[in-house]
Amino acid sequence: MVWLVLVFSMVAGATPYKMNDVGGTLDLPDYWEGKSYSDTDLTAERKDKRGKLMFRMWMTDYQVPLSEAAGKAFADDYAVRLGSLGGRSVAVESQQVRSLGGRDTLWTIQTFESKKGAKLLAQTAAIVGHGNVIHMRIWSNAKQRVSMKNALYDLIARFKLTKEPGAVVGGPLTAEDGFSATLPDGWRTPIGKEQDRVDAITGKLWASKKGTTPCWVAIRPIAIGNPDVMFSCGRPWQGGPIDEHSMASVDEEMRTLFFRGAAAEVPPAEKVTIGDRMGLMYKPRSGVNALRLAIAPYDKGLITIWAQAGSLSEDALDLAIAGVAGRTTFTGPDGGKQIIRADKMVGYYLAHRTTSPVVLGPIVVVVGVVIFFVMRRRKSSAEEWDDVTEM
């Protein structure tokens, strides 16, 4: 029966609907009436003796595998969407991954009721696109179960992706600014149009250098909602050493540098290891969308690692950024060793290491020289007095 429907539909005329953001084209058969159309959404309806079939196609923003967790998140989202149409008591009847045309498809069947109590049914197919997940749903009265299934099979077969799902790249990631890092499990680089969405998030924290790749950017995407985001960039800075001795004063300088008017509201920095050197960790925002910043000196100034939670807890976000910081390497000359001007080094010792041999050594030498000349002058004076008494 299904194959007869597919053969018939392929013979019938069709109107191509190209959706750039979705990343594909749907040849909608002429027996479907298109109702609304955009780069991200398509709705249509089809008349039938047993009741009208309602179709909608849309996308969710990030590419995720069709896992059990994703399936639950999608089903919850479908329930909200059906509720906006007046559906009540939405429940999942079944959900499974099927292979259709050589492509994994998450098939979700949900029952619900109209405001008047009529029994309704929705069948939704989800497929992984290039940097997104594409959803196609048909709903009608419960008597249309078979017709819905056949119609959805047909539309899936007609849909042509512009690009296949993107490859998942988890690292190590290298930035032109002179460092690289290995990402934790579950994190990866953005795919396709995901980059534009991630830029909208990172752009509020950092103005990127357009046309280059000075930074590395990574996300931990979820099925519905904003991803967890992490990125690392270099920033020009000329200062002294950052260590346990200078931490308090450098902390004050960095909070002003990065948080400006809100510096007083940012808690004091915590010590963190970035690669082979000590750095500072800031926690400027807690709770929802928690924010973290880790910094350390290197040959081009400061390396900064930003992390913002989308779904991760604060503790999980802390572990993620600390893990990346510990697996960071510097690619510049001499291992990206910090370049410190002489005046900065002198200032560091005079301000933070006054008991260091580096400071005490010259002082001892100066004091010794002074004592030497004082003693020599006294001896000279004594010899002159002896000469006078002998006269």
Buried (B, 14 or more C-beta within 10 A) or exposed (E): EEEEBBEEBEEEEBEEBEBEBBBBBBBBBEBBEBEEBEEBBBBBBBEBEEBEBBBBBBBBBBBBBBEEEBBBBBBBBBBEBBEEEEBEEBEBEEBEBEEBEEBBBBBBBBBBBEEEEEEBBBBBBBBBBBBBBBBBBBBBBBEBBEBBBBBBBBBBBBBEBBEEBBEEEBBEBBBBBBBBBBBBEBBBBBBBBBBEBBBEBBEEBBEBEEEEEBBBBBBBBBBBEBBBBBBBBBBEBEBBBBBEBBBEBBBEBBBEBBBEEEBEEBEEBBEBBBBEBBBBBBBBBEEEBBBBBBBBBBBBBBBBBBBBBBBBEBEBBBEBBBBBBEBBBBBBEEEBBBBBEEEBEEBBBEEBBEEEEBBEEEEEEEEEEEEEEEEEEEEEEEEEEEEEEEE
